[in-house]
Structures are given as C-alpha cells and as structure tokens.
Amino acid sequence: MRDFAIHLTHRPGELARVAHALARKGVNLKSVAAMTVGNQGVLRLIADDVDTARSALKEGNIPFEEHEVVTVLLENKAGELEEVASKLANGNVNLHATYVVGLDGDLVDLALVVDDPKKAKKLLE
C-alpha cells in the first residue's frame, strides 16, 4: 500500500482537478484526507491501484510525493491510538499521516505514513 501526498493551492477547483485526473483512469480511493493552512493545502490519498494512480497524476501534471504505508489493526476503543503513537515516539519514528482504511465490527484498520516504515513495522509487531 502506498500514500500519495499532493500539495495544492487553497483555491476552488484544486480537489476537483486531482479527482478528475484519477477518475479518468478509473482509480478508486481507499482513503483520503485533506487540510489547508493559510493559502496552502495538502491532499493525501491511498488508491486501490498504485500504478494507475501514479500514472494518472503524472499525466495530469500533478506533482506528488509517494510513501510506503504501514498498516495496523486496532481494537475500536479508547487508548489504542495513544499506544501506537507512543510506540512510534519511543522508537523515534516520526508520523507523517494517519488514515482509517477500514472498519470491521470492533476493529479499525489504520494506515500510517512514517519516516522509517521498516522500524515502525518492527515496533508495532
């Protein structure tokens, strides 16, 4: 699983431009997050087809950063995120993004984008 981080200008139509490029190629999104600060925005997404998403963004002339995603399955209860965040912090792993990619009963499938995926996987085993 891969994460795409797309830096945008905070103005009408930016999200539509990216969504159009992905939709043209039939890319389905597993998870998406977006936020603006001042006049800048960042859109982060996890696509169901990484190669096609990468191609669609390139063809749409949309600059992006791509990162490996680490997944972890948690119980849907208070304190679970704190435990994961503490393990990463104690291991000196920096967290860049967090996504919910699935819910199944009392379980939450969480995707994490970190600066050291290999170390994060070991810490979260």
Kinemage of the C-alpha trace (Angstrom):
@kinemage 1
@onewidth
@group {chain A} dominant
@subgroup {mainchain}
@vectorlist {calphas} color= white
{ca met a 1} P 0.000 0.000 0.000
{ca arg a 2} L 1.287 3.476 -0.899
{ca asp a 3} L 0.349 7.028 0.087
{ca phe a 4} L 0.314 9.960 -2.324
{ca ala a 5} L 0.839 13.450 -0.858
{ca ile a 6} L -0.220 16.264 -3.164
{ca his a 7} L 0.473 19.896 -2.289
{ca leu a 8} L -2.195 22.277 -3.596
{ca thr a 9} L -3.011 25.955 -3.570
{ca his a 10} L -6.044 26.699 -1.403
{ca arg a 11} L -8.477 27.815 -4.114
{ca pro a 12} L -11.672 26.497 -5.697
{ca gly a 13} L -11.232 23.593 -8.081
{ca glu a 14} L -7.957 22.119 -6.843
{ca leu a 15} L -9.513 18.981 -5.364
{ca ala a 16} L -11.731 18.621 -8.442
{ca arg a 17} L -8.658 18.793 -10.713
{ca val a 18} L -6.952 15.928 -8.869
{ca ala a 19} L -10.160 13.892 -8.571
{ca his a 20} L -10.772 14.314 -12.304
{ca ala a 21} L -7.287 13.039 -13.206
{ca leu a 22} L -7.809 9.953 -11.040
{ca ala a 23} L -11.389 9.322 -12.173
{ca arg a 24} L -10.391 9.490 -15.855
{ca lys a 25} L -8.174 6.460 -15.242
{ca gly a 26} L -10.740 4.650 -13.061
{ca val a 27} L -8.749 4.978 -9.833
{ca asn a 28} L -10.783 4.176 -6.734
{ca leu a 29} L -9.688 5.688 -3.432
{ca lys a 30} L -9.381 3.524 -0.318
{ca ser a 31} L -8.887 6.559 1.924
{ca val a 32} L -8.399 10.292 1.573
{ca ala a 33} L -7.510 13.190 3.867
{ca ala a 34} L -7.123 16.895 3.117
{ca met a 35} L -6.330 20.027 5.057
{ca thr a 36} L -5.490 23.643 4.380
{ca val a 37} L -3.348 26.064 6.345
{ca gly a 38} L -3.379 29.619 5.071
{ca asn a 39} L -3.235 29.544 1.281
{ca gln a 40} L -1.678 26.065 1.039
{ca gly a 41} L -3.353 22.694 1.146
{ca val a 42} L -2.286 19.101 1.218
{ca leu a 43} L -4.284 16.183 -0.118
{ca arg a 44} L -3.212 12.716 0.928
{ca leu a 45} L -4.722 9.592 -0.556
{ca ile a 46} L -4.432 5.855 -0.737
{ca ala a 47} L -5.538 4.430 -4.074
{ca asp a 48} L -6.663 0.890 -4.806
{ca asp a 49} L -4.301 0.739 -7.810
{ca val a 50} L -0.969 2.420 -7.092
{ca asp a 51} L 0.466 2.162 -10.607
{ca thr a 52} L -2.627 3.610 -12.259
{ca ala a 53} L -2.864 6.398 -9.673
{ca arg a 54} L 0.792 7.286 -10.232
{ca ser a 55} L 0.233 7.333 -13.997
{ca ala a 56} L -2.937 9.451 -13.692
{ca leu a 57} L -1.192 12.052 -11.542
{ca lys a 58} L 1.787 12.221 -13.885
{ca glu a 59} L -0.474 12.541 -16.953
{ca gly a 60} L -2.461 15.254 -15.159
{ca asn a 61} L 0.788 17.135 -14.499
{ca ile a 62} L 0.074 16.934 -10.764
{ca pro a 63} L 3.239 16.834 -8.623
{ca phe a 64} L 3.167 14.362 -5.746
{ca glu a 65} L 5.267 12.584 -3.151
{ca glu a 66} L 4.822 8.866 -2.675
{ca his a 67} L 5.412 6.912 0.536
{ca glu a 68} L 5.158 3.372 1.834
{ca val a 69} L 2.239 2.778 4.206
{ca val a 70} L 2.383 0.689 7.387
{ca thr a 71} L -0.907 -0.876 8.461
{ca val a 72} L -2.020 -1.883 11.922
{ca leu a 73} L -5.266 -3.430 13.127
{ca leu a 74} L -6.569 -1.940 16.372
{ca glu a 75} L -9.488 -2.515 18.668
{ca asn a 76} L -12.021 0.298 18.379
{ca lys a 77} L -11.620 1.554 21.942
{ca ala a 78} L -10.091 4.449 23.856
{ca gly a 79} L -6.312 4.415 24.180
{ca glu a 80} L -5.450 2.317 21.132
{ca leu a 81} L -4.168 5.239 19.056
{ca glu a 82} L -2.199 6.530 22.033
{ca glu a 83} L -0.482 3.156 22.365
{ca val a 84} L 0.520 3.120 18.694
{ca ala a 85} L 1.675 6.752 18.772
{ca ser a 86} L 3.705 6.140 21.943
{ca lys a 87} L 5.441 3.082 20.484
{ca leu a 88} L 6.435 5.092 17.429
{ca ala a 89} L 7.543 8.090 19.501
{ca asn a 90} L 9.568 5.935 21.891
{ca gly a 91} L 11.239 4.337 18.859
{ca asn a 92} L 11.994 7.814 17.443
{ca val a 93} L 9.782 7.201 14.392
{ca asn a 94} L 8.099 10.331 13.055
{ca leu a 95} L 4.486 10.079 11.925
{ca his a 96} L 3.525 11.999 8.750
{ca ala a 97} L -0.072 10.862 8.159
{ca thr a 98} L -2.718 8.542 9.568
{ca tyr a 99} L -5.702 7.088 7.723
{ca val a 100} L -8.612 4.882 8.643
{ca val a 101} L -8.781 2.387 5.770
{ca gly a 102} L -11.356 0.026 7.203
{ca leu a 103} L -13.781 -0.746 9.994
{ca asp a 104} L -14.914 -4.258 10.833
{ca gly a 105} L -17.025 -4.646 13.946
{ca asp a 106} L -14.823 -3.667 16.873
{ca leu a 107} L -11.658 -3.410 14.738
{ca val a 108} L -10.126 -0.413 12.972
{ca asp a 109} L -7.667 -0.871 10.120
{ca leu a 110} L -5.257 2.058 10.410
{ca ala a 111} L -2.692 3.094 7.785
{ca leu a 112} L 0.346 5.081 8.887
{ca val a 113} L 2.863 7.056 6.861
{ca val a 114} L 6.126 7.318 8.788
{ca asp a 115} L 9.731 8.334 8.181
{ca asp a 116} L 11.026 4.786 8.802
{ca pro a 117} L 8.485 2.118 7.708
{ca lys a 118} L 10.779 -0.825 8.446
{ca lys a 119} L 11.387 0.320 12.020
{ca ala a 120} L 7.690 1.154 12.512
{ca lys a 121} L 6.648 -2.352 11.447
{ca lys a 122} L 9.042 -3.869 13.967
{ca leu a 123} L 7.856 -1.562 16.766
{ca leu a 124} L 4.192 -2.354 16.071
{ca glu a 125} L 4.518 -6.172 15.843
